[in-house]
Each structure stands twice: as structure tokens, then as C-alpha cells.
């Protein structure tokens, strides 16, 4: 672990219990956010690969929701 604590910049700003939540809650929140980012990238890539315009638009809509 760095001198910034478990959560890097977040710890440097707020300490290890950012915004009054526990370390376990922070871990869950960060994992959830990463999952959302991964889904956005997946939909973006899929939209670029499909040939059908309707499918492309559906993936783009899904990416922004």
C-alpha cells in the first residue's frame, strides 16, 4: 500500500473512510463503478463491430444509459 492509503487519491482527500462510508463499502462501490465502465467499453466496441444500423444504435443507447 502506498502512503495514500487503500484507495489512492480518494484516501489522500478523504481518508480511508471517504464520505463517511466503511472501507468495505468503498471497495464494493469501486468494484461496481469498474463494472459499469467495463460495460460501457463493451457496448462501444460492439457498436463499432455490428453492421446493422439498428443494432449499432441499440448498443449506443445501451452504452449511454
N, C-alpha and C positions, 0 to 999 in steps of 0.2 A: 504494500500500500504506500502511496506517496504521502507527502506531508499535507496534501489537500484533503485527506480523508477518503472514505469509501466511494464517494460519488463525484470526485474531481471538482470541477468548477462549482457545482451545486454546494458541496461541502465548504468550499472556500467562502462562499457567500452566506450560507445559512447555517453551517454546522452540520453534523451528522444526522440531525433530525429536522431537515428542511421543512419549513412551513408547518411545524408542529406535528408532523407525522413520524411514525416509527421507522427505523431502518428497514424493517421487513415490508412495510407498506411502500416505502420508496423503491425497494427492489422490485416489487410487484408492478408498481407504476411504470418504472423504466422498462421492464420487460414488455409490458403492454404497449407502450409507445414504440418500442422497436418492432413489435409485431405489426403495428399499423404502418410504419414506414416500409417494412418489407412488402406488405400487401400493395401499397401504392406503387412501388417499383415494379412488382409483378404485373399489375394491371397496365402500367405504362408500356412495359415490354410486350405484353400480349397485344395491346392495341397497335403497336408498330408492326407486329408479325401477321395479323389476320388480313385477309384480302377483302372480305365483305365489309362494306361501309357501315352497315347496321351493327355488325359485331364490333367494329372499331369504336363506333360511337357509344355502344353499351359499355365497353371496357373503360372508355374515357369518363363516362358518367360515374361508373363504379369507383374509379380512382379518386374522384373529387368528393365523394360522399363520405 
